[in-house]
């Protein structure tokens, strides 16, 4: 198989097109600027020449057309005609399409040592260096090759750590030699002379072992330090400036504003903050939804802004700051703010739990209301358009951010605007963690979600009508033992002494109890094998110095799990009948759903078929039913239709939980009468519990 002829052209062309796009937006924003025009002509000319070298005539011709559009601007002054900007952006879009359509090379043979990633993967640039008088030489670094290097370093770090066990054996040999020397020194009589010779041999052996242990310890220590330093430097090569995302987001803001008849100034700062390329790709997708949402739902049309005493043009500000090992992206608009009443009406229509008030004492919108903005399917639009009305936007942003082990928050003030904050780790491959032990097992908690650690004496833990609480100086917080969260249904001793790890996500706080703390350290995060499926509360795995694996937990998922356990306690205290029926032919699925529901305080009955489920429904009432679709005999659609046809059970809430994700299957579920449709690949226990609670209480 020949080498890919476009291996170097792709990243160079992508960078040139990115620069051309940024230049076009600058011309539209600031008017004709001679250096910008000259640079854009140079970019287009370079792209044309590079395309001709690799015999991509269509790209070369399009680049030449861009030169024709730009040439009249050379030496001109004033504003740029909107038609010229439209032609430039259309030409750049066309070139991007041609670039994406270039045939990709066939995948290389699998390499066990290679980290997952595309064969030619996106390239990342080395971190910028301070300007110097002499030119600075740079090279392109391909993510696939960089991941190979980092994977090899990870393996070497683990193996070098394992060599420490040899050092322990040498120390044991040293103790044996010392003991032998001492015992031989106590003998006398006929054996004294022979024992003196043996004692000299033992003493020499002890000296050699001691010397070897010292050299090994020093060598391993140096190797560990050098490998760790090499990994830090290699990891830095994966970091790219956040500004790489600004141009596409500014373009999205411009196009959305034009389509909706809005006028918007896009301002960005903090682009010099460096994040992992994989993180930036994900956060860019989330920010795209946030930016479009801000213009569609936030920034008013020009006439409305003038009537409110605001400038005609709205302002959308994107900021990036570094906060320890995390990056915080904020998108702020100066629009109308969140219509809290509309949000509450839309949430109630979706069967979601709604807070009692739409306005805080200071006039701002309460966090509980703003959190509903991220609920799947929720929209305040009165009609469906190309930009809104389908309830897909901020919920996608939250899903993307939480997939990056991050968190979303919103703040808003009526008439003054809204801020959406997305916080993510700087990198997903290594993170600082707190290592804990519970039930004889070790696990890691990313420090980004940990507020502090406190001692949790039995007398500090109180069972209330709202569930377990840990009494702190600033007040009680929800509390649960970590082993009870990891193994729903388990009943750990509540009166044993433990440490409590206090977790925080915005205003939400909770504490989890652990048996022992093992300090903080930096770990290399590894994804779980696909065969493990999606494990609740687990974000990946890491290896200790001896090469033994342990789980890395999700702090945000733990917060939701503690809250769910508290909701279960509230139901139990109120004596609310909350039996749930789970109908699924898969034993694994039945038991997983059963354990999640029981941990949340529900009584759960199970059925292995639709027929058995109908029999159980006829025997007793249930607050809610979870049913699979693909089952032998009666499938979930028929089961749902039959329940709806029975007058005595017709109002029982039914949630279909299935692997079928097509729109046609969703329509069949709606037609059969299901109240909700959950796809197993998108399963989120927090959302499921909220949905069940909303359906039961409606």
C-alpha positions as CSV (number, residue, x, y, z in Angstrom):
1,X,0.0,0.0,0.0
2,X,1.5,3.3,-1.1
3,X,2.0,6.2,1.2
4,X,-0.8,8.7,1.4
5,X,0.0,11.5,-1.1
6,X,-2.0,14.1,0.8
7,X,-0.5,13.4,4.2
8,X,1.1,16.9,4.4
9,X,-1.3,18.7,2.2
10,X,-4.4,18.2,4.4
11,X,-3.2,19.9,7.5
12,X,-1.5,22.7,5.6
13,X,-4.7,23.4,3.5
14,X,-6.9,23.3,6.7
15,X,-4.6,25.9,8.3
16,X,-4.6,28.1,5.3
17,X,-8.4,28.0,5.0
18,X,-8.8,28.7,8.7
19,X,-6.6,31.8,8.2
20,X,-8.6,32.9,5.1
21,X,-11.9,32.5,7.0
22,X,-10.6,34.6,9.9
23,X,-9.4,37.3,7.5
24,X,-12.8,37.5,5.7
25,X,-14.5,38.0,9.0
26,X,-12.0,40.7,9.9
27,X,-12.6,42.5,6.7
28,X,-16.3,42.5,7.3
29,X,-15.9,43.7,10.8
30,X,-13.1,46.4,10.3
31,X,-13.2,47.3,6.6
32,X,-10.4,47.1,4.1
33,X,-7.0,46.6,5.8
34,X,-4.0,46.4,3.6
35,X,-2.0,43.8,5.7
36,X,-5.1,41.6,6.0
37,X,-5.7,41.7,2.2
38,X,-2.0,41.0,1.5
39,X,-2.0,38.1,3.9
40,X,-5.1,36.6,2.5
41,X,-3.7,36.8,-1.1
42,X,-0.6,35.0,0.2
43,X,-2.7,32.3,1.8
44,X,-4.8,31.7,-1.3
45,X,-1.7,31.7,-3.5
46,X,0.1,29.2,-1.2
47,X,-2.9,27.0,-1.2
48,X,-3.2,27.1,-5.0
49,X,0.5,26.1,-5.4
50,X,0.3,23.3,-2.9
51,X,-2.8,21.9,-4.5
52,X,-1.1,21.9,-7.9
53,X,1.9,20.0,-6.5
54,X,-0.4,17.1,-5.3
55,X,-2.4,17.4,-8.6
56,X,-5.7,18.6,-7.0
57,X,-6.8,20.8,-9.8
58,X,-10.3,21.6,-8.5
59,X,-8.8,23.0,-5.2
60,X,-6.2,24.9,-7.2
61,X,-8.9,26.5,-9.4
62,X,-11.1,27.5,-6.4
63,X,-8.1,29.1,-4.7
64,X,-7.3,31.0,-7.9
65,X,-10.9,32.3,-7.8
66,X,-10.4,33.5,-4.3
67,X,-7.4,35.5,-5.6
68,X,-9.6,37.1,-8.2
69,X,-12.1,38.2,-5.5
70,X,-9.3,39.5,-3.3
71,X,-7.2,41.3,-5.9
72,X,-9.5,44.4,-6.3
73,X,-9.3,45.0,-2.6
74,X,-5.5,45.6,-2.8
75,X,-4.9,49.3,-2.5
76,X,-8.6,50.1,-1.8
77,X,-10.1,51.7,1.3
78,X,-13.4,51.8,3.2
79,X,-16.0,49.2,3.8
80,X,-16.0,45.9,2.0
81,X,-19.1,45.2,-0.2
82,X,-21.3,42.5,1.4
83,X,-21.3,40.7,-1.9
84,X,-17.5,40.4,-1.8
85,X,-17.6,39.0,1.8
86,X,-20.3,36.5,0.7
87,X,-18.2,35.4,-2.3
88,X,-15.1,35.0,-0.1
89,X,-17.0,32.9,2.5
90,X,-18.7,30.8,-0.1
91,X,-15.4,30.1,-1.8
92,X,-13.8,29.1,1.5
93,X,-16.8,26.9,2.3
94,X,-16.4,25.2,-1.1
95,X,-12.7,24.6,-0.5
96,X,-13.4,23.1,2.9
97,X,-15.9,20.7,1.3
98,X,-13.4,19.7,-1.4
99,X,-10.8,19.2,1.3
100,X,-13.1,16.9,3.3
101,X,-13.9,14.9,0.1
102,X,-10.2,14.0,-0.6
103,X,-10.0,10.2,-0.5
104,X,-8.6,9.1,2.9
105,X,-5.9,6.5,2.9
106,X,-6.7,2.9,3.8
107,X,-6.2,2.2,7.5
108,X,-2.8,0.8,8.5
109,X,-2.5,-2.6,10.2
110,X,-3.5,-2.6,13.8
111,X,-0.7,-1.9,16.2
112,X,-1.3,-3.0,19.8
113,X,1.0,-0.3,21.1
114,X,-0.8,2.5,19.3
115,X,-3.4,4.6,21.0
116,X,-6.8,4.9,19.3
117,X,-7.0,7.6,16.7
118,X,-7.2,8.2,13.0
119,X,-4.4,6.9,10.8
120,X,-3.3,10.4,9.9
121,X,-5.3,12.1,12.7
122,X,-5.5,15.8,13.1
123,X,-2.2,17.5,13.6
124,X,-1.4,19.7,16.5
125,X,1.2,22.4,16.7
126,X,3.8,22.7,19.4
127,X,3.1,25.4,22.1
128,X,4.2,28.9,20.9
129,X,7.6,30.1,21.9
130,X,8.5,33.7,22.8
131,X,9.4,35.8,19.7
132,X,13.0,35.9,18.8
133,X,15.2,37.8,16.4
134,X,16.0,34.7,14.4
135,X,13.4,32.6,12.6
136,X,11.9,29.7,14.7
137,X,11.8,26.3,13.1
138,X,8.6,24.3,13.6
139,X,7.4,20.9,12.7
140,X,3.9,19.4,12.4
141,X,3.1,16.8,15.0
142,X,0.5,14.1,14.1
143,X,-1.8,13.0,16.9
144,X,-1.5,9.3,16.0
145,X,2.3,9.4,16.2
146,X,2.1,11.5,19.4
147,X,-0.2,9.1,21.0
148,X,2.1,6.2,20.1
149,X,4.9,8.1,21.9
150,X,2.8,8.8,24.9
151,X,1.5,5.3,25.0
152,X,5.0,4.0,25.0
153,X,6.0,6.4,27.8
154,X,3.0,5.2,29.9
155,X,4.0,1.6,29.4
156,X,7.6,2.5,30.4
157,X,6.5,4.4,33.5
158,X,4.4,1.4,34.7
159,X,7.3,-1.1,34.0
160,X,9.9,1.1,35.7
161,X,7.5,1.3,38.7
162,X,7.4,-2.5,38.7
163,X,11.1,-2.7,39.0
164,X,10.7,-1.3,42.5
165,X,9.6,-4.8,43.6
166,X,13.1,-6.0,42.7
167,X,14.5,-3.3,45.0
168,X,12.2,-4.7,47.8
169,X,13.6,-8.2,47.1
170,X,17.2,-6.8,47.3
171,X,16.4,-5.2,50.7
172,X,15.1,-8.5,51.9
173,X,18.3,-10.2,50.7
174,X,20.2,-7.6,52.6
175,X,18.3,-8.4,55.8
176,X,19.0,-12.1,55.4
177,X,22.7,-11.5,54.8
178,X,22.9,-9.3,58.0
179,X,21.1,-12.0,60.0
180,X,23.4,-14.7,58.6
181,X,26.4,-12.6,59.6
182,X,25.2,-12.1,63.1
183,X,24.4,-15.8,63.6
184,X,27.7,-17.0,62.3
185,X,29.5,-14.6,64.7
186,X,28.0,-16.4,67.7
187,X,29.6,-19.8,67.0
188,X,32.8,-21.0,68.7
189,X,34.9,-24.2,69.1
190,X,35.9,-26.3,66.1
191,X,33.4,-24.6,63.8
192,X,34.6,-21.1,64.7
193,X,37.3,-20.9,62.0
194,X,35.0,-22.2,59.2
195,X,32.2,-19.9,60.4
196,X,34.6,-16.9,60.3
197,X,35.2,-17.6,56.6
198,X,31.4,-17.9,56.0
199,X,30.8,-14.7,58.0
200,X,33.3,-12.9,55.8
201,X,31.5,-14.2,52.7
202,X,28.1,-13.2,54.2
203,X,29.5,-9.7,55.0
204,X,30.8,-9.3,51.5
205,X,27.4,-10.5,50.1
206,X,25.6,-7.9,52.3
207,X,27.9,-5.2,51.0
208,X,27.2,-6.1,47.4
209,X,23.5,-6.3,47.9
210,X,23.4,-3.0,49.7
211,X,25.4,-1.3,47.0
212,X,23.1,-2.9,44.3
213,X,20.0,-1.8,46.1
214,X,21.3,1.8,46.4
215,X,22.2,2.0,42.7
216,X,18.9,0.4,41.6
217,X,17.0,2.9,43.8
218,X,18.8,5.9,42.4
219,X,18.5,4.6,38.8
220,X,14.8,3.8,39.1
221,X,14.2,7.2,40.7
222,X,16.1,9.0,37.9
223,X,14.3,7.0,35.2
224,X,10.9,7.7,36.8
225,X,11.6,11.4,37.0
226,X,12.9,11.6,33.4
227,X,10.0,9.5,32.0
228,X,7.5,11.6,33.9
229,X,9.1,14.8,32.6
230,X,9.1,13.4,29.1
231,X,5.4,12.6,29.4
232,X,4.6,16.1,30.6
233,X,6.5,17.6,27.7
234,X,4.9,15.2,25.2
235,X,1.5,15.9,26.6
236,X,2.1,19.6,26.2
237,X,2.4,18.9,22.4
238,X,-1.2,17.8,22.4
239,X,-2.3,21.2,23.7
240,X,-3.6,23.8,21.3
241,X,-4.7,27.4,21.8
242,X,-8.4,27.9,22.4
243,X,-8.3,30.6,19.8
244,X,-8.3,27.8,17.2
245,X,-12.1,27.5,17.9
246,X,-12.9,31.3,17.7
247,X,-13.0,31.6,13.9
248,X,-15.6,28.9,13.4
249,X,-17.7,30.2,16.3
250,X,-17.6,33.8,15.0
251,X,-18.6,32.5,11.6
252,X,-21.5,30.6,13.2
253,X,-22.6,33.7,15.0
254,X,-22.5,35.8,11.9
255,X,-24.5,33.3,9.8
256,X,-27.1,32.7,12.5
257,X,-27.5,36.5,13.0
258,X,-28.0,37.1,9.3
259,X,-30.5,34.3,9.0
260,X,-32.6,35.7,11.9
261,X,-32.3,39.3,11.1
262,X,-30.2,40.2,14.1
263,X,-27.1,42.4,14.3
264,X,-24.4,41.0,16.6
265,X,-20.8,41.9,17.5
266,X,-18.8,38.8,18.4
267,X,-16.0,39.4,20.9
268,X,-13.6,36.7,22.1
269,X,-10.7,36.7,24.6
270,X,-8.5,34.2,26.4
271,X,-7.5,32.4,23.2
272,X,-4.0,31.9,24.5
273,X,-5.3,29.3,27.0
274,X,-4.1,25.9,25.8
275,X,-6.3,22.8,26.0
276,X,-6.0,19.2,24.7
277,X,-7.0,19.1,21.0
278,X,-9.6,16.4,21.7
279,X,-11.1,18.6,24.4
280,X,-11.2,21.6,22.1
281,X,-12.9,19.6,19.4
282,X,-15.6,18.6,21.8
283,X,-16.1,22.0,23.5
284,X,-16.3,23.6,20.1
285,X,-19.3,21.5,19.2
286,X,-20.9,22.4,22.6
287,X,-20.2,26.1,22.1
288,X,-21.6,26.0,18.6
289,X,-25.0,25.2,20.1
290,X,-24.6,27.8,22.9
291,X,-23.7,30.6,20.4
292,X,-26.7,29.8,18.1
293,X,-29.0,29.5,21.1
294,X,-27.8,32.9,22.5
295,X,-28.6,34.7,19.2
296,X,-31.9,32.9,18.6
297,X,-33.3,33.1,22.1
298,X,-31.3,35.9,23.7
299,X,-30.3,38.8,21.5
300,X,-33.3,40.8,20.3
301,X,-34.0,42.1,16.8
302,X,-32.6,45.6,16.2
303,X,-36.0,47.4,16.5
304,X,-36.8,45.7,19.8
305,X,-33.3,46.6,21.2
306,X,-33.8,50.2,20.3
307,X,-37.2,50.2,21.9
308,X,-35.6,48.9,25.1
309,X,-33.0,51.6,25.1
310,X,-30.2,49.2,24.0
311,X,-27.7,49.6,21.2
312,X,-29.0,48.4,17.9
313,X,-26.3,45.8,17.7
314,X,-26.2,43.0,20.2
315,X,-23.0,41.8,21.8
316,X,-21.9,38.2,22.2
317,X,-18.7,37.7,24.3
318,X,-16.8,34.4,24.4
319,X,-14.2,34.2,27.2
320,X,-11.7,31.4,28.2
321,X,-9.8,31.3,31.4
322,X,-7.7,28.6,33.1
323,X,-8.8,27.5,36.5
324,X,-6.2,25.1,37.9
325,X,-6.3,21.9,35.8
326,X,-9.5,23.0,34.1
327,X,-10.6,25.5,31.4
328,X,-13.7,27.6,31.8
329,X,-15.5,28.8,28.7
330,X,-18.2,31.5,29.1
331,X,-20.6,32.7,26.5
332,X,-22.4,36.0,27.5
333,X,-25.1,37.8,25.6
334,X,-26.6,41.2,26.4
335,X,-30.1,40.1,25.2
336,X,-33.5,39.7,26.8
337,X,-32.5,37.1,29.4
338,X,-34.3,33.8,30.1
339,X,-38.1,33.8,30.1
340,X,-38.4,31.9,33.4
341,X,-42.2,31.5,33.1
342,X,-41.9,30.1,29.6
343,X,-39.2,27.6,30.8
344,X,-41.5,26.4,33.6
345,X,-44.4,25.9,31.3
346,X,-42.3,24.0,28.8
347,X,-40.8,21.9,31.6
348,X,-44.3,21.1,33.0
349,X,-45.4,20.1,29.6
350,X,-42.5,17.6,29.4
351,X,-43.4,16.2,32.8
352,X,-40.3,17.5,34.5
353,X,-40.2,18.6,38.2
354,X,-40.4,22.4,38.4
355,X,-39.2,24.7,41.2
356,X,-41.9,26.7,43.1
357,X,-40.7,30.1,41.9
358,X,-39.5,31.7,38.7
359,X,-37.6,34.6,40.3
360,X,-35.1,34.9,43.2
361,X,-35.3,37.7,45.8
362,X,-32.7,39.8,43.9
363,X,-34.7,39.6,40.7
364,X,-32.4,37.0,39.0
365,X,-33.5,33.7,37.7
366,X,-33.0,30.8,40.2
367,X,-30.4,28.1,39.3
368,X,-33.1,25.4,39.6
369,X,-35.0,27.1,36.7
370,X,-31.9,27.7,34.6
371,X,-30.9,24.1,35.0
372,X,-34.1,23.1,33.1
373,X,-32.6,24.8,30.0
374,X,-30.3,21.8,29.6
375,X,-33.1,19.2,29.8
376,X,-33.5,17.0,26.7
377,X,-36.3,18.0,24.4
378,X,-37.2,21.3,26.3
379,X,-37.8,24.3,24.1
380,X,-39.6,27.6,24.6
381,X,-40.0,28.3,20.9
382,X,-43.6,28.6,19.7
383,X,-42.9,27.0,16.4
384,X,-40.3,24.8,14.7
385,X,-37.8,26.6,12.5
386,X,-34.4,25.8,11.0
387,X,-32.8,27.2,14.2
388,X,-35.1,26.3,17.1
389,X,-38.2,24.5,18.2
390,X,-37.0,20.9,18.4
391,X,-35.6,21.0,21.9
392,X,-32.1,20.2,20.7
393,X,-29.4,22.6,21.7
394,X,-28.3,23.2,25.2
395,X,-29.1,19.6,26.1
396,X,-26.6,18.5,23.4
397,X,-24.1,21.0,24.8
398,X,-24.5,19.5,28.3
399,X,-24.1,15.9,26.9
400,X,-20.9,16.9,25.1
401,X,-19.4,18.7,28.1
402,X,-20.3,15.9,30.6
403,X,-18.8,13.4,28.1
404,X,-15.6,15.5,28.6
405,X,-15.9,15.1,32.4
406,X,-17.0,18.8,32.6
407,X,-20.0,20.7,33.8
408,X,-22.5,23.4,32.6
409,X,-24.0,26.3,34.5
410,X,-26.2,29.2,33.5
411,X,-26.9,32.6,35.0
412,X,-29.4,35.2,33.7
413,X,-31.1,38.5,34.6
414,X,-34.3,39.6,32.8
415,X,-33.6,42.2,30.2
416,X,-29.8,42.2,30.8
417,X,-28.7,38.9,29.2
418,X,-27.6,35.4,29.9
419,X,-24.3,33.6,30.6
420,X,-23.6,30.0,29.9
421,X,-20.5,28.6,31.5
422,X,-18.8,25.4,30.3
423,X,-16.0,24.0,32.4
424,X,-13.8,21.1,31.2
425,X,-10.4,19.6,32.0
426,X,-7.4,20.9,30.1
427,X,-6.7,17.4,29.1
428,X,-8.4,14.0,29.2
429,X,-5.4,11.8,29.2
430,X,-3.9,12.9,32.5
431,X,-5.4,14.4,35.6
432,X,-4.7,15.1,39.2
433,X,-6.8,12.8,41.4
434,X,-7.5,11.9,45.1
435,X,-7.0,8.2,45.6
436,X,-9.5,6.7,48.1
437,X,-10.2,3.2,49.4
438,X,-13.6,1.8,50.3
439,X,-14.6,-1.8,50.9
440,X,-11.0,-2.9,50.3
441,X,-10.9,-1.4,46.8
442,X,-9.1,1.7,45.6
443,X,-10.6,4.4,43.3
444,X,-9.7,7.8,42.1
445,X,-11.7,11.1,42.2
446,X,-10.6,13.9,39.9
447,X,-9.6,16.9,42.1
448,X,-11.5,19.3,39.9
449,X,-14.7,18.1,41.5
450,X,-13.4,17.8,45.1
451,X,-13.9,20.8,47.4
452,X,-12.2,19.4,50.6
453,X,-12.0,16.3,52.8
454,X,-13.3,16.1,56.4
455,X,-13.6,13.5,59.1
456,X,-17.1,12.1,59.3
457,X,-17.7,10.8,62.8
458,X,-20.9,8.7,63.4
459,X,-22.4,11.5,65.5
460,X,-21.9,13.9,62.5
461,X,-24.1,11.8,60.3
462,X,-27.8,12.2,60.7
463,X,-30.7,10.5,59.0
464,X,-33.5,12.9,58.2
465,X,-36.7,12.8,56.2
466,X,-34.7,14.0,53.3
467,X,-32.1,11.2,53.6
468,X,-28.7,11.0,55.2
469,X,-27.0,14.3,56.0
470,X,-23.4,15.2,57.1
471,X,-23.3,18.0,59.6
472,X,-20.7,20.6,58.7
473,X,-19.9,24.0,60.1
474,X,-21.7,25.7,57.2
475,X,-24.7,23.4,57.5
476,X,-25.8,19.9,56.5
477,X,-25.1,18.4,53.1
478,X,-26.4,15.2,51.5
479,X,-24.3,12.2,52.4
480,X,-23.8,8.6,51.1
481,X,-21.2,5.9,51.6
482,X,-19.2,5.4,48.3
483,X,-19.6,1.6,48.4
484,X,-23.4,2.0,48.6
485,X,-23.3,4.1,45.4
486,X,-21.0,1.8,43.5
487,X,-23.0,-1.3,44.6
488,X,-26.7,-0.2,44.7
489,X,-28.6,-2.4,47.1
490,X,-25.6,-2.9,49.4
491,X,-26.1,-1.9,53.1
492,X,-22.8,-0.7,54.5
493,X,-22.4,0.0,58.1
494,X,-23.4,3.6,58.8
495,X,-21.8,3.8,62.2
496,X,-18.2,3.1,61.2
497,X,-15.7,5.9,61.3
498,X,-14.8,7.2,57.8
499,X,-13.5,10.2,55.9
500,X,-15.9,12.3,53.8
501,X,-15.0,13.7,50.4
502,X,-17.0,16.9,49.8
503,X,-17.9,17.3,46.1
504,X,-19.1,20.5,44.5
505,X,-20.6,21.3,41.1
506,X,-21.7,25.0,41.1
507,X,-24.2,25.4,43.9
508,X,-24.7,21.6,44.2
509,X,-22.8,19.9,47.1
510,X,-22.7,16.4,48.5
511,X,-20.4,14.2,50.5
512,X,-19.3,10.6,50.0
513,X,-17.8,8.5,52.7
514,X,-14.7,6.4,52.2
515,X,-12.6,4.2,54.5
516,X,-9.2,5.5,53.7
517,X,-7.4,8.3,51.8
518,X,-4.2,7.6,49.9
519,X,-3.3,11.1,48.9
520,X,-3.2,12.9,45.5
521,X,-1.2,12.1,42.4
522,X,-1.3,12.6,38.7
523,X,-2.7,9.6,36.7
524,X,-2.9,8.7,33.1
525,X,-6.6,8.2,32.3
526,X,-7.4,5.2,30.2
527,X,-10.8,4.5,28.5
528,X,-12.6,1.4,29.6
529,X,-12.6,-1.5,27.0
530,X,-15.8,-1.4,24.8
531,X,-16.7,-4.8,26.2
532,X,-17.4,-3.1,29.6
533,X,-20.2,-1.0,28.2
534,X,-21.1,2.2,29.9
535,X,-20.7,1.9,33.7
536,X,-22.6,4.4,35.9
537,X,-20.3,6.8,37.9
538,X,-17.1,5.6,36.1
539,X,-15.2,7.8,33.7
540,X,-12.2,5.5,33.0
541,X,-9.4,3.6,34.6
542,X,-5.8,4.2,35.7
543,X,-2.8,2.1,36.8
544,X,-0.7,2.4,39.9
545,X,3.0,2.0,40.0
546,X,2.8,-1.8,40.2
547,X,0.6,-1.9,37.1
548,X,-2.6,-2.7,38.9
549,X,-5.8,-1.0,37.6
550,X,-8.4,0.9,39.5
551,X,-11.5,2.9,38.5
552,X,-11.6,6.7,38.0
553,X,-15.0,8.0,39.2
554,X,-17.1,10.8,37.8
555,X,-17.7,13.5,40.5
556,X,-20.7,15.0,38.7
557,X,-22.3,11.5,38.5
558,X,-21.6,10.9,42.2
559,X,-23.4,14.2,43.0
560,X,-26.4,13.1,41.1
561,X,-26.4,9.7,42.7
562,X,-26.3,11.1,46.2
563,X,-29.2,13.4,45.2
564,X,-31.1,10.4,43.8
565,X,-30.6,8.5,47.1
566,X,-31.9,11.5,49.0
567,X,-35.1,11.6,46.8
568,X,-35.6,7.9,47.5
569,X,-35.4,8.6,51.3
570,X,-38.0,11.4,50.9
571,X,-40.4,8.9,49.3
572,X,-39.8,6.4,52.0
573,X,-40.4,9.0,54.7
574,X,-43.6,10.1,53.1
575,X,-44.8,6.5,52.6
576,X,-45.5,7.1,49.0
577,X,-46.2,3.9,47.1
578,X,-43.6,3.8,44.4
579,X,-43.4,0.3,43.0
580,X,-41.8,0.1,39.6
581,X,-42.1,-2.8,37.1
582,X,-39.1,-3.6,34.9
583,X,-39.9,-5.8,31.8
584,X,-36.9,-6.9,29.9
585,X,-35.7,-10.3,28.6
586,X,-32.1,-9.4,29.4
587,X,-31.0,-10.5,32.9
588,X,-28.2,-7.9,32.9
589,X,-30.5,-5.0,32.0
590,X,-33.2,-6.1,34.5
591,X,-30.7,-6.3,37.3
592,X,-28.9,-3.0,36.4
593,X,-32.2,-1.1,36.3
594,X,-33.4,-2.8,39.4
595,X,-30.3,-1.8,41.4
596,X,-30.5,1.8,40.2
597,X,-34.2,2.1,41.1
598,X,-33.8,0.4,44.5
599,X,-30.9,2.7,45.4
600,X,-33.3,5.6,44.6
601,X,-35.8,4.3,47.1
602,X,-38.2,2.4,44.8
603,X,-39.6,-1.1,45.3
604,X,-38.9,-3.0,42.1
605,X,-40.6,-6.0,40.5
606,X,-39.2,-7.6,37.4
607,X,-40.6,-9.6,34.5
608,X,-38.7,-11.4,31.8
609,X,-41.3,-11.1,29.0
610,X,-44.2,-9.0,27.9
611,X,-46.7,-11.7,28.9
612,X,-45.3,-12.0,32.4
613,X,-45.3,-8.2,32.7
614,X,-49.0,-8.1,31.8
615,X,-49.7,-10.7,34.5
616,X,-47.9,-8.7,37.1
617,X,-49.8,-5.5,36.1
618,X,-53.1,-7.3,36.5
619,X,-52.1,-8.6,39.9
620,X,-51.1,-5.2,41.4
621,X,-50.8,-1.5,40.5
622,X,-47.5,0.0,39.7
623,X,-46.4,3.6,39.8
624,X,-44.4,3.2,36.6
625,X,-43.3,0.6,34.0
626,X,-39.9,0.3,32.2
627,X,-40.2,-2.0,29.2
628,X,-37.8,-3.2,26.5
629,X,-38.9,-3.5,22.9
630,X,-37.1,-6.5,21.4
631,X,-38.3,-9.5,23.5
632,X,-39.4,-13.0,22.4
633,X,-43.2,-13.3,21.9
634,X,-44.8,-10.0,22.8
635,X,-42.6,-7.0,22.1
636,X,-42.6,-3.7,24.0
637,X,-44.8,-1.9,21.5
638,X,-47.5,-4.5,21.8
639,X,-47.1,-4.6,25.6
640,X,-47.6,-0.8,25.8
641,X,-50.6,-0.9,23.5
642,X,-52.3,-3.6,25.5
643,X,-51.7,-1.7,28.8
644,X,-53.3,1.4,27.2
645,X,-56.3,-0.7,26.1
646,X,-57.0,-1.8,29.7
647,X,-59.2,0.8,31.4
648,X,-57.9,-0.1,34.9
649,X,-54.2,0.3,33.9
650,X,-54.4,2.8,31.0
651,X,-53.0,5.7,33.0
652,X,-49.9,3.8,34.2
653,X,-46.7,5.7,33.1
654,X,-44.7,3.6,30.6
655,X,-41.1,4.3,29.6
656,X,-39.6,2.3,26.7
657,X,-35.9,1.6,27.3
658,X,-34.4,0.0,24.2
659,X,-31.4,-0.1,21.8
660,X,-33.6,0.9,18.8
661,X,-32.8,4.5,18.1
662,X,-34.4,5.3,14.7
663,X,-37.1,8.0,14.3
664,X,-39.5,5.3,13.0
665,X,-39.1,3.3,16.2
666,X,-39.6,6.4,18.3
667,X,-42.9,7.1,16.4
668,X,-44.0,3.5,17.0
669,X,-43.4,4.0,20.7
670,X,-45.5,7.2,20.7
671,X,-48.3,5.6,18.7
672,X,-48.4,2.7,21.1
673,X,-48.8,5.2,24.0
674,X,-45.4,5.3,25.7
675,X,-44.8,8.3,27.9
676,X,-41.1,8.4,27.1
677,X,-38.5,6.7,25.0
678,X,-34.9,6.1,26.3
679,X,-32.2,4.7,24.0
680,X,-29.8,2.4,25.9
681,X,-26.7,3.9,24.2
682,X,-27.7,7.3,25.7
683,X,-28.7,5.9,29.1
684,X,-28.3,8.4,31.9
685,X,-29.5,7.2,35.3
686,X,-29.9,10.8,36.6
687,X,-32.3,11.7,33.7
688,X,-34.1,8.4,34.0
689,X,-34.8,8.9,37.7
690,X,-35.9,12.5,37.1
691,X,-38.3,11.3,34.4
692,X,-39.8,8.6,36.5
693,X,-40.3,11.0,39.4
694,X,-42.0,13.5,37.1
695,X,-44.3,10.9,35.6
696,X,-45.3,9.5,39.0
697,X,-46.0,13.0,40.4
698,X,-48.0,14.4,37.5
